[in-house]
Amino acid sequence: MLSKVARFADEIEAVVIDVPLEVAFSQNDKRSGRAWVKHGIIRRMFFSIEAPEKEEGFDKITIIRENEN
């Protein structure tokens, strides 16, 4: 997939927004109706996340964490 994008880009950057599980729950609980997601689903997705790797074709990988400026 990235090889198709690479034809049109000088650089391909993956940006990961690293949100603690508690923050994800808190933000989700502010939602209502169909926008709200069961905590079990969020938990399962949280623990199945795989960080991107340069070997996948990224030129740069940036990780943004909650307490970083």
mmCIF file of the N, C-alpha and C atoms, coordinates in Angstrom:
data_MODEL
# 
_entry.id   MODEL 
# 
loop_
_atom_site.group_PDB 
_atom_site.id 
_atom_site.type_symbol 
_atom_site.label_atom_id 
_atom_site.label_alt_id 
_atom_site.label_comp_id 
_atom_site.label_asym_id 
_atom_site.label_entity_id 
_atom_site.label_seq_id 
_atom_site.pdbx_PDB_ins_code 
_atom_site.Cartn_x 
_atom_site.Cartn_y 
_atom_site.Cartn_z 
_atom_site.occupancy 
_atom_site.B_iso_or_equiv 
_atom_site.pdbx_formal_charge 
_atom_site.auth_seq_id 
_atom_site.auth_comp_id 
_atom_site.auth_asym_id 
_atom_site.auth_atom_id 
_atom_site.pdbx_PDB_model_num 
ATOM 1   N N  . MET A 1 1  ? 0.813   -1.194 0.000  1.00 0.00 ? 1  MET A N  1 
ATOM 2   C CA . MET A 1 1  ? 0.000   0.000  0.000  1.00 0.00 ? 1  MET A CA 1 
ATOM 3   C C  . MET A 1 1  ? 0.862   1.266  0.000  1.00 0.00 ? 1  MET A C  1 
ATOM 4   N N  . LEU A 1 2  ? 1.894   1.295  0.849  1.00 0.00 ? 2  LEU A N  1 
ATOM 5   C CA . LEU A 1 2  ? 2.744   2.477  0.900  1.00 0.00 ? 2  LEU A CA 1 
ATOM 6   C C  . LEU A 1 2  ? 3.499   2.694  -0.405 1.00 0.00 ? 2  LEU A C  1 
ATOM 7   N N  . SER A 1 3  ? 3.789   1.627  -1.112 1.00 0.00 ? 3  SER A N  1 
ATOM 8   C CA . SER A 1 3  ? 4.504   1.777  -2.383 1.00 0.00 ? 3  SER A CA 1 
ATOM 9   C C  . SER A 1 3  ? 3.682   2.588  -3.375 1.00 0.00 ? 3  SER A C  1 
ATOM 10  N N  . LYS A 1 4  ? 2.361   2.469  -3.319 1.00 0.00 ? 4  LYS A N  1 
ATOM 11  C CA . LYS A 1 4  ? 1.496   3.266  -4.203 1.00 0.00 ? 4  LYS A CA 1 
ATOM 12  C C  . LYS A 1 4  ? 1.536   4.746  -3.824 1.00 0.00 ? 4  LYS A C  1 
ATOM 13  N N  . VAL A 1 5  ? 1.591   5.026  -2.538 1.00 0.00 ? 5  VAL A N  1 
ATOM 14  C CA . VAL A 1 5  ? 1.636   6.402  -2.053 1.00 0.00 ? 5  VAL A CA 1 
ATOM 15  C C  . VAL A 1 5  ? 2.996   7.028  -2.322 1.00 0.00 ? 5  VAL A C  1 
ATOM 16  N N  . ALA A 1 6  ? 4.049   6.240  -2.216 1.00 0.00 ? 6  ALA A N  1 
ATOM 17  C CA . ALA A 1 6  ? 5.415   6.743  -2.353 1.00 0.00 ? 6  ALA A CA 1 
ATOM 18  C C  . ALA A 1 6  ? 5.659   7.426  -3.695 1.00 0.00 ? 6  ALA A C  1 
ATOM 19  N N  . ARG A 1 7  ? 4.923   7.032  -4.704 1.00 0.00 ? 7  ARG A N  1 
ATOM 20  C CA . ARG A 1 7  ? 5.085   7.668  -6.020 1.00 0.00 ? 7  ARG A CA 1 
ATOM 21  C C  . ARG A 1 7  ? 4.725   9.149  -5.978 1.00 0.00 ? 7  ARG A C  1 
ATOM 22  N N  . PHE A 1 8  ? 3.869   9.542  -5.052 1.00 0.00 ? 8  PHE A N  1 
ATOM 23  C CA . PHE A 1 8  ? 3.359   10.901 -4.993 1.00 0.00 ? 8  PHE A CA 1 
ATOM 24  C C  . PHE A 1 8  ? 3.909   11.721 -3.829 1.00 0.00 ? 8  PHE A C  1 
ATOM 25  N N  . ALA A 1 9  ? 4.801   11.129 -3.040 1.00 0.00 ? 9  ALA A N  1 
ATOM 26  C CA . ALA A 1 9  ? 5.290   11.813 -1.843 1.00 0.00 ? 9  ALA A CA 1 
ATOM 27  C C  . ALA A 1 9  ? 6.810   11.797 -1.786 1.00 0.00 ? 9  ALA A C  1 
ATOM 28  N N  . ASP A 1 10 ? 7.365   12.870 -1.253 1.00 0.00 ? 10 ASP A N  1 
ATOM 29  C CA . ASP A 1 10 ? 8.809   12.924 -1.042 1.00 0.00 ? 10 ASP A CA 1 
ATOM 30  C C  . ASP A 1 10 ? 9.197   12.154 0.214  1.00 0.00 ? 10 ASP A C  1 
ATOM 31  N N  . GLU A 1 11 ? 8.277   12.114 1.173  1.00 0.00 ? 11 GLU A N  1 
ATOM 32  C CA . GLU A 1 11 ? 8.537   11.439 2.444  1.00 0.00 ? 11 GLU A CA 1 
ATOM 33  C C  . GLU A 1 11 ? 7.221   10.891 2.979  1.00 0.00 ? 11 GLU A C  1 
ATOM 34  N N  . ILE A 1 12 ? 7.277   9.711  3.567  1.00 0.00 ? 12 ILE A N  1 
ATOM 35  C CA . ILE A 1 12 ? 6.088   9.118  4.171  1.00 0.00 ? 12 ILE A CA 1 
ATOM 36  C C  . ILE A 1 12 ? 6.339   9.017  5.664  1.00 0.00 ? 12 ILE A C  1 
ATOM 37  N N  . GLU A 1 13 ? 5.476   9.685  6.436  1.00 0.00 ? 13 GLU A N  1 
ATOM 38  C CA . GLU A 1 13 ? 5.634   9.721  7.886  1.00 0.00 ? 13 GLU A CA 1 
ATOM 39  C C  . GLU A 1 13 ? 4.427   9.075  8.544  1.00 0.00 ? 13 GLU A C  1 
ATOM 40  N N  . ALA A 1 14 ? 4.682   8.193  9.495  1.00 0.00 ? 14 ALA A N  1 
ATOM 41  C CA . ALA A 1 14 ? 3.628   7.628  10.332 1.00 0.00 ? 14 ALA A CA 1 
ATOM 42  C C  . ALA A 1 14 ? 3.582   8.455  11.608 1.00 0.00 ? 14 ALA A C  1 
ATOM 43  N N  . VAL A 1 15 ? 2.389   8.867  11.997 1.00 0.00 ? 15 VAL A N  1 
ATOM 44  C CA . VAL A 1 15 ? 2.217   9.614  13.235 1.00 0.00 ? 15 VAL A CA 1 
ATOM 45  C C  . VAL A 1 15 ? 1.334   8.782  14.156 1.00 0.00 ? 15 VAL A C  1 
ATOM 46  N N  . VAL A 1 16 ? 1.887   8.434  15.312 1.00 0.00 ? 16 VAL A N  1 
ATOM 47  C CA . VAL A 1 16 ? 1.182   7.629  16.297 1.00 0.00 ? 16 VAL A CA 1 
ATOM 48  C C  . VAL A 1 16 ? 0.824   8.536  17.459 1.00 0.00 ? 16 VAL A C  1 
ATOM 49  N N  . ILE A 1 17 ? -0.457  8.589  17.800 1.00 0.00 ? 17 ILE A N  1 
ATOM 50  C CA . ILE A 1 17 ? -0.888  9.358  18.969 1.00 0.00 ? 17 ILE A CA 1 
ATOM 51  C C  . ILE A 1 17 ? -1.106  8.355  20.090 1.00 0.00 ? 17 ILE A C  1 
ATOM 52  N N  . ASP A 1 18 ? -0.168  8.336  21.033 1.00 0.00 ? 18 ASP A N  1 
ATOM 53  C CA . ASP A 1 18 ? -0.135  7.359  22.115 1.00 0.00 ? 18 ASP A CA 1 
ATOM 54  C C  . ASP A 1 18 ? -0.972  7.882  23.283 1.00 0.00 ? 18 ASP A C  1 
ATOM 55  N N  . VAL A 1 19 ? -2.189  7.396  23.390 1.00 0.00 ? 19 VAL A N  1 
ATOM 56  C CA . VAL A 1 19 ? -3.122  7.836  24.431 1.00 0.00 ? 19 VAL A CA 1 
ATOM 57  C C  . VAL A 1 19 ? -3.239  6.733  25.483 1.00 0.00 ? 19 VAL A C  1 
ATOM 58  N N  . PRO A 1 20 ? -3.054  7.063  26.759 1.00 0.00 ? 20 PRO A N  1 
ATOM 59  C CA . PRO A 1 20 ? -3.235  6.051  27.804 1.00 0.00 ? 20 PRO A CA 1 
ATOM 60  C C  . PRO A 1 20 ? -4.664  5.493  27.774 1.00 0.00 ? 20 PRO A C  1 
ATOM 61  N N  . LEU A 1 21 ? -4.816  4.253  28.163 1.00 0.00 ? 21 LEU A N  1 
ATOM 62  C CA . LEU A 1 21 ? -6.116  3.591  28.135 1.00 0.00 ? 21 LEU A CA 1 
ATOM 63  C C  . LEU A 1 21 ? -7.148  4.359  28.968 1.00 0.00 ? 21 LEU A C  1 
ATOM 64  N N  . GLU A 1 22 ? -6.746  4.869  30.117 1.00 0.00 ? 22 GLU A N  1 
ATOM 65  C CA . GLU A 1 22 ? -7.674  5.607  30.981 1.00 0.00 ? 22 GLU A CA 1 
ATOM 66  C C  . GLU A 1 22 ? -8.196  6.862  30.279 1.00 0.00 ? 22 GLU A C  1 
ATOM 67  N N  . VAL A 1 23 ? -7.335  7.522  29.520 1.00 0.00 ? 23 VAL A N  1 
ATOM 68  C CA . VAL A 1 23 ? -7.742  8.725  28.777 1.00 0.00 ? 23 VAL A CA 1 
ATOM 69  C C  . VAL A 1 23 ? -8.712  8.348  27.668 1.00 0.00 ? 23 VAL A C  1 
ATOM 70  N N  . ALA A 1 24 ? -8.449  7.245  26.999 1.00 0.00 ? 24 ALA A N  1 
ATOM 71  C CA . ALA A 1 24 ? -9.361  6.779  25.946 1.00 0.00 ? 24 ALA A CA 1 
ATOM 72  C C  . ALA A 1 24 ? -10.737 6.493  26.532 1.00 0.00 ? 24 ALA A C  1 
ATOM 73  N N  . PHE A 1 25 ? -10.780 5.845  27.703 1.00 0.00 ? 25 PHE A N  1 
ATOM 74  C CA . PHE A 1 25 ? -12.062 5.576  28.362 1.00 0.00 ? 25 PHE A CA 1 
ATOM 75  C C  . PHE A 1 25 ? -12.767 6.880  28.715 1.00 0.00 ? 25 PHE A C  1 
ATOM 76  N N  . SER A 1 26 ? -12.025 7.808  29.292 1.00 0.00 ? 26 SER A N  1 
ATOM 77  C CA . SER A 1 26 ? -12.599 9.087  29.714 1.00 0.00 ? 26 SER A CA 1 
ATOM 78  C C  . SER A 1 26 ? -13.169 9.869  28.527 1.00 0.00 ? 26 SER A C  1 
ATOM 79  N N  . GLN A 1 27 ? -12.416 9.942  27.454 1.00 0.00 ? 27 GLN A N  1 
ATOM 80  C CA . GLN A 1 27 ? -12.883 10.655 26.265 1.00 0.00 ? 27 GLN A CA 1 
ATOM 81  C C  . GLN A 1 27 ? -14.106 9.956  25.665 1.00 0.00 ? 27 GLN A C  1 
ATOM 82  N N  . ASN A 1 28 ? -14.080 8.636  25.650 1.00 0.00 ? 28 ASN A N  1 
ATOM 83  C CA . ASN A 1 28 ? -15.200 7.876  25.115 1.00 0.00 ? 28 ASN A CA 1 
ATOM 84  C C  . ASN A 1 28 ? -16.464 8.100  25.943 1.00 0.00 ? 28 ASN A C  1 
ATOM 85  N N  . ASP A 1 29 ? -16.309 8.184  27.262 1.00 0.00 ? 29 ASP A N  1 
ATOM 86  C CA . ASP A 1 29 ? -17.473 8.344  28.137 1.00 0.00 ? 29 ASP A CA 1 
ATOM 87  C C  . ASP A 1 29 ? -18.147 9.698  27.981 1.00 0.00 ? 29 ASP A C  1 
ATOM 88  N N  . LYS A 1 30 ? -17.502 10.625 27.324 1.00 0.00 ? 30 LYS A N  1 
ATOM 89  C CA . LYS A 1 30 ? -18.107 11.932 27.034 1.00 0.00 ? 30 LYS A CA 1 
ATOM 90  C C  . LYS A 1 30 ? -18.980 11.865 25.786 1.00 0.00 ? 30 LYS A C  1 
ATOM 91  N N  . ARG A 1 31 ? -18.915 10.750 25.064 1.00 0.00 ? 31 ARG A N  1 
ATOM 92  C CA . ARG A 1 31 ? -19.710 10.568 23.857 1.00 0.00 ? 31 ARG A CA 1 
ATOM 93  C C  . ARG A 1 31 ? -21.064 9.969  24.224 1.00 0.00 ? 31 ARG A C  1 
ATOM 94  N N  . SER A 1 32 ? -21.986 10.062 23.289 1.00 0.00 ? 32 SER A N  1 
ATOM 95  C CA . SER A 1 32 ? -23.296 9.467  23.532 1.00 0.00 ? 32 SER A CA 1 
ATOM 96  C C  . SER A 1 32 ? -23.807 8.801  22.255 1.00 0.00 ? 32 SER A C  1 
ATOM 97  N N  . GLY A 1 33 ? -24.837 8.023  22.430 1.00 0.00 ? 33 GLY A N  1 
ATOM 98  C CA . GLY A 1 33 ? -25.448 7.366  21.283 1.00 0.00 ? 33 GLY A CA 1 
ATOM 99  C C  . GLY A 1 33 ? -24.497 6.411  20.593 1.00 0.00 ? 33 GLY A C  1 
ATOM 100 N N  . ARG A 1 34 ? -24.552 6.400  19.269 1.00 0.00 ? 34 ARG A N  1 
ATOM 101 C CA . ARG A 1 34 ? -23.738 5.476  18.482 1.00 0.00 ? 34 ARG A CA 1 
ATOM 102 C C  . ARG A 1 34 ? -22.249 5.824  18.502 1.00 0.00 ? 34 ARG A C  1 
ATOM 103 N N  . ALA A 1 35 ? -21.900 7.037  18.955 1.00 0.00 ? 35 ALA A N  1 
ATOM 104 C CA . ALA A 1 35 ? -20.490 7.437  19.016 1.00 0.00 ? 35 ALA A CA 1 
ATOM 105 C C  . ALA A 1 35 ? -19.776 6.773  20.193 1.00 0.00 ? 35 ALA A C  1 
ATOM 106 N N  . TRP A 1 36 ? -20.536 6.354  21.221 1.00 0.00 ? 36 TRP A N  1 
ATOM 107 C CA . TRP A 1 36 ? -19.949 5.707  22.386 1.00 0.00 ? 36 TRP A CA 1 
ATOM 108 C C  . TRP A 1 36 ? -19.571 4.276  22.040 1.00 0.00 ? 36 TRP A C  1 
ATOM 109 N N  . VAL A 1 37 ? -18.392 3.818  22.527 1.00 0.00 ? 37 VAL A N  1 
ATOM 110 C CA . VAL A 1 37 ? -17.888 2.477  22.239 1.00 0.00 ? 37 VAL A CA 1 
ATOM 111 C C  . VAL A 1 37 ? -17.737 1.727  23.561 1.00 0.00 ? 37 VAL A C  1 
ATOM 112 N N  . LYS A 1 38 ? -18.113 0.442  23.575 1.00 0.00 ? 38 LYS A N  1 
ATOM 113 C CA . LYS A 1 38 ? -17.975 -0.365 24.788 1.00 0.00 ? 38 LYS A CA 1 
ATOM 114 C C  . LYS A 1 38 ? -16.509 -0.410 25.215 1.00 0.00 ? 38 LYS A C  1 
ATOM 115 N N  . HIS A 1 39 ? -16.291 -0.338 26.533 1.00 0.00 ? 39 HIS A N  1 
ATOM 116 C CA . HIS A 1 39 ? -14.921 -0.338 27.060 1.00 0.00 ? 39 HIS A CA 1 
ATOM 117 C C  . HIS A 1 39 ? -14.155 -1.594 26.662 1.00 0.00 ? 39 HIS A C  1 
ATOM 118 N N  . GLY A 1 40 ? -14.826 -2.716 26.586 1.00 0.00 ? 40 GLY A N  1 
ATOM 119 C CA . GLY A 1 40 ? -14.162 -3.962 26.203 1.00 0.00 ? 40 GLY A CA 1 
ATOM 120 C C  . GLY A 1 40 ? -13.583 -3.889 24.802 1.00 0.00 ? 40 GLY A C  1 
ATOM 121 N N  . ILE A 1 41 ? -14.279 -3.213 23.910 1.00 0.00 ? 41 ILE A N  1 
ATOM 122 C CA . ILE A 1 41 ? -13.792 -3.054 22.536 1.00 0.00 ? 41 ILE A CA 1 
ATOM 123 C C  . ILE A 1 41 ? -12.574 -2.143 22.515 1.00 0.00 ? 41 ILE A C  1 
ATOM 124 N N  . ILE A 1 42 ? -12.645 -1.046 23.267 1.00 0.00 ? 42 ILE A N  1 
ATOM 125 C CA . ILE A 1 42 ? -11.500 -0.127 23.340 1.00 0.00 ? 42 ILE A CA 1 
ATOM 126 C C  . ILE A 1 42 ? -10.295 -0.852 23.929 1.00 0.00 ? 42 ILE A C  1 
ATOM 127 N N  . ARG A 1 43 ? -10.516 -1.602 24.997 1.00 0.00 ? 43 ARG A N  1 
ATOM 128 C CA . ARG A 1 43 ? -9.430  -2.344 25.656 1.00 0.00 ? 43 ARG A CA 1 
ATOM 129 C C  . ARG A 1 43 ? -8.791  -3.342 24.678 1.00 0.00 ? 43 ARG A C  1 
ATOM 130 N N  . ARG A 1 44 ? -9.622  -4.083 23.954 1.00 0.00 ? 44 ARG A N  1 
ATOM 131 C CA . ARG A 1 44 ? -9.101  -5.075 23.002 1.00 0.00 ? 44 ARG A CA 1 
ATOM 132 C C  . ARG A 1 44 ? -8.277  -4.398 21.911 1.00 0.00 ? 44 ARG A C  1 
ATOM 133 N N  . MET A 1 45 ? -8.775  -3.292 21.388 1.00 0.00 ? 45 MET A N  1 
ATOM 134 C CA . MET A 1 45 ? -8.039  -2.573 20.345 1.00 0.00 ? 45 MET A CA 1 
ATOM 135 C C  . MET A 1 45 ? -6.738  -1.997 20.905 1.00 0.00 ? 45 MET A C  1 
ATOM 136 N N  . PHE A 1 46 ? -6.791  -1.463 22.125 1.00 0.00 ? 46 PHE A N  1 
ATOM 137 C CA . PHE A 1 46 ? -5.620  -0.864 22.756 1.00 0.00 ? 46 PHE A CA 1 
ATOM 138 C C  . PHE A 1 46 ? -4.482  -1.872 22.867 1.00 0.00 ? 46 PHE A C  1 
ATOM 139 N N  . PHE A 1 47 ? -4.805  -3.085 23.298 1.00 0.00 ? 47 PHE A N  1 
ATOM 140 C CA . PHE A 1 47 ? -3.770  -4.092 23.515 1.00 0.00 ? 47 PHE A CA 1 
ATOM 141 C C  . PHE A 1 47 ? -3.373  -4.831 22.239 1.00 0.00 ? 47 PHE A C  1 
ATOM 142 N N  . SER A 1 48 ? -4.064  -4.562 21.128 1.00 0.00 ? 48 SER A N  1 
ATOM 143 C CA . SER A 1 48 ? -3.690  -5.204 19.870 1.00 0.00 ? 48 SER A CA 1 
ATOM 144 C C  . SER A 1 48 ? -2.941  -4.256 18.920 1.00 0.00 ? 48 SER A C  1 
ATOM 145 N N  . ILE A 1 49 ? -2.730  -3.023 19.358 1.00 0.00 ? 49 ILE A N  1 
ATOM 146 C CA . ILE A 1 49 ? -2.031  -2.046 18.522 1.00 0.00 ? 49 ILE A CA 1 
ATOM 147 C C  . ILE A 1 49 ? -0.591  -2.485 18.289 1.00 0.00 ? 49 ILE A C  1 
ATOM 148 N N  . GLU A 1 50 ? -0.151  -2.385 17.051 1.00 0.00 ? 50 GLU A N  1 
ATOM 149 C CA . GLU A 1 50 ? 1.241   -2.659 16.701 1.00 0.00 ? 50 GLU A CA 1 
ATOM 150 C C  . GLU A 1 50 ? 1.850   -1.362 16.174 1.00 0.00 ? 50 GLU A C  1 
ATOM 151 N N  . ALA A 1 51 ? 2.984   -0.998 16.729 1.00 0.00 ? 51 ALA A N  1 
ATOM 152 C CA . ALA A 1 51 ? 3.655   0.229  16.298 1.00 0.00 ? 51 ALA A CA 1 
ATOM 153 C C  . ALA A 1 51 ? 4.157   0.075  14.862 1.00 0.00 ? 51 ALA A C  1 
ATOM 154 N N  . PRO A 1 52 ? 4.087   1.144  14.075 1.00 0.00 ? 52 PRO A N  1 
ATOM 155 C CA . PRO A 1 52 ? 4.640   1.068  12.718 1.00 0.00 ? 52 PRO A CA 1 
ATOM 156 C C  . PRO A 1 52 ? 6.160   0.913  12.770 1.00 0.00 ? 52 PRO A C  1 
ATOM 157 N N  . GLU A 1 53 ? 6.712   0.331  11.720 1.00 0.00 ? 53 GLU A N  1 
ATOM 158 C CA . GLU A 1 53 ? 8.158   0.131  11.644 1.00 0.00 ? 53 GLU A CA 1 
ATOM 159 C C  . GLU A 1 53 ? 8.679   0.669  10.325 1.00 0.00 ? 53 GLU A C  1 
ATOM 160 N N  . LYS A 1 54 ? 9.912   1.157  10.344 1.00 0.00 ? 54 LYS A N  1 
ATOM 161 C CA . LYS A 1 54 ? 10.514  1.699  9.118  1.00 0.00 ? 54 LYS A CA 1 
ATOM 162 C C  . LYS A 1 54 ? 10.550  0.672  7.998  1.00 0.00 ? 54 LYS A C  1 
ATOM 163 N N  . GLU A 1 55 ? 10.671  -0.600 8.351  1.00 0.00 ? 55 GLU A N  1 
ATOM 164 C CA . GLU A 1 55 ? 10.728  -1.662 7.346  1.00 0.00 ? 55 GLU A CA 1 
ATOM 165 C C  . GLU A 1 55 ? 9.439   -1.745 6.532  1.00 0.00 ? 55 GLU A C  1 
ATOM 166 N N  . GLU A 1 56 ? 8.374   -1.137 7.029  1.00 0.00 ? 56 GLU A N  1 
ATOM 167 C CA . GLU A 1 56 ? 7.109   -1.122 6.297  1.00 0.00 ? 56 GLU A CA 1 
ATOM 168 C C  . GLU A 1 56 ? 7.113   -0.083 5.174  1.00 0.00 ? 56 GLU A C  1 
ATOM 169 N N  . GLY A 1 57 ? 8.135   0.755  5.171  1.00 0.00 ? 57 GLY A N  1 
ATOM 170 C CA . GLY A 1 57 ? 8.242   1.749  4.112  1.00 0.00 ? 57 GLY A CA 1 
ATOM 171 C C  . GLY A 1 57 ? 8.136   3.191  4.577  1.00 0.00 ? 57 GLY A C  1 
ATOM 172 N N  . PHE A 1 58 ? 8.062   3.406  5.878  1.00 0.00 ? 58 PHE A N  1 
ATOM 173 C CA . PHE A 1 58 ? 7.994   4.776  6.403  1.00 0.00 ? 58 PHE A CA 1 
ATOM 174 C C  . PHE A 1 58 ? 9.387   5.396  6.424  1.00 0.00 ? 58 PHE A C  1 
ATOM 175 N N  . ASP A 1 59 ? 9.455   6.668  6.054  1.00 0.00 ? 59 ASP A N  1 
ATOM 176 C CA . ASP A 1 59 ? 10.719  7.397  6.148  1.00 0.00 ? 59 ASP A CA 1 
ATOM 177 C C  . ASP A 1 59 ? 10.935  7.928  7.564  1.00 0.00 ? 59 ASP A C  1 
ATOM 178 N N  . LYS A 1 60 ? 9.830   8.208  8.239  1.00 0.00 ? 60 LYS A N  1 
ATOM 179 C CA . LYS A 1 60 ? 9.903   8.801  9.565  1.00 0.00 ? 60 LYS A CA 1 
ATOM 180 C C  . LYS A 1 60 ? 8.715   8.295  10.378 1.00 0.00 ? 60 LYS A C  1 
ATOM 181 N N  . ILE A 1 61 ? 8.942   8.056  11.661 1.00 0.00 ? 61 ILE A N  1 
ATOM 182 C CA . ILE A 1 61 ? 7.872   7.658  12.567 1.00 0.00 ? 61 ILE A CA 1 
ATOM 183 C C  . ILE A 1 61 ? 7.900   8.610  13.753 1.00 0.00 ? 61 ILE A C  1 
ATOM 184 N N  . THR A 1 62 ? 6.789   9.284  13.991 1.00 0.00 ? 62 THR A N  1 
ATOM 185 C CA . THR A 1 62 ? 6.676   10.238 15.090 1.00 0.00 ? 62 THR A CA 1 
ATOM 186 C C  . THR A 1 62 ? 5.644   9.699  16.075 1.00 0.00 ? 62 THR A C  1 
ATOM 187 N N  . ILE A 1 63 ? 6.018   9.652  17.351 1.00 0.00 ? 63 ILE A N  1 
ATOM 188 C CA . ILE A 1 63 ? 5.097   9.215  18.397 1.00 0.00 ? 63 ILE A CA 1 
ATOM 189 C C  . ILE A 1 63 ? 4.806   10.405 19.292 1.00 0.00 ? 63 ILE A C  1 
ATOM 190 N N  . ILE A 1 64 ? 3.528   10.733 19.422 1.00 0.00 ? 64 ILE A N  1 
ATOM 191 C CA . ILE A 1 64 ? 3.090   11.858 20.252 1.00 0.00 ? 64 ILE A CA 1 
ATOM 192 C C  . ILE A 1 64 ? 2.475   11.275 21.511 1.00 0.00 ? 64 ILE A C  1 
ATOM 193 N N  . ARG A 1 65 ? 3.026   11.666 22.653 1.00 0.00 ? 65 ARG A N  1 
ATOM 194 C CA . ARG A 1 65 ? 2.500   11.197 23.937 1.00 0.00 ? 65 ARG A CA 1 
ATOM 195 C C  . ARG A 1 65 ? 1.838   12.345 24.677 1.00 0.00 ? 65 ARG A C  1 
ATOM 196 N N  . GLU A 1 66 ? 0.981   12.027 25.609 1.00 0.00 ? 66 GLU A N  1 
ATOM 197 C CA . GLU A 1 66 ? 0.141   12.994 26.305 1.00 0.00 ? 66 GLU A CA 1 
ATOM 198 C C  . GLU A 1 66 ? 0.916   14.157 26.924 1.00 0.00 ? 66 GLU A C  1 
ATOM 199 N N  . ASN A 1 67 ? 2.009   13.891 27.613 1.00 0.00 ? 67 ASN A N  1 
ATOM 200 C CA . ASN A 1 67 ? 2.714   14.940 28.343 1.00 0.00 ? 67 ASN A CA 1 
ATOM 201 C C  . ASN A 1 67 ? 3.872   15.553 27.590 1.00 0.00 ? 67 ASN A C  1 
ATOM 202 N N  . GLU A 1 68 ? 3.943   15.328 26.278 1.00 0.00 ? 68 GLU A N  1 
ATOM 203 C CA . GLU A 1 68 ? 5.027   15.911 25.496 1.00 0.00 ? 68 GLU A CA 1 
ATOM 204 C C  . GLU A 1 68 ? 4.533   17.170 24.807 1.00 0.00 ? 68 GLU A C  1 
ATOM 205 N N  . ASN A 1 69 ? 5.429   18.125 24.641 1.00 0.00 ? 69 ASN A N  1 
ATOM 206 C CA . ASN A 1 69 ? 5.077   19.377 23.942 1.00 0.00 ? 69 ASN A CA 1 
ATOM 207 C C  . ASN A 1 69 ? 5.552   19.335 22.529 1.00 0.00 ? 69 ASN A C  1 
# 
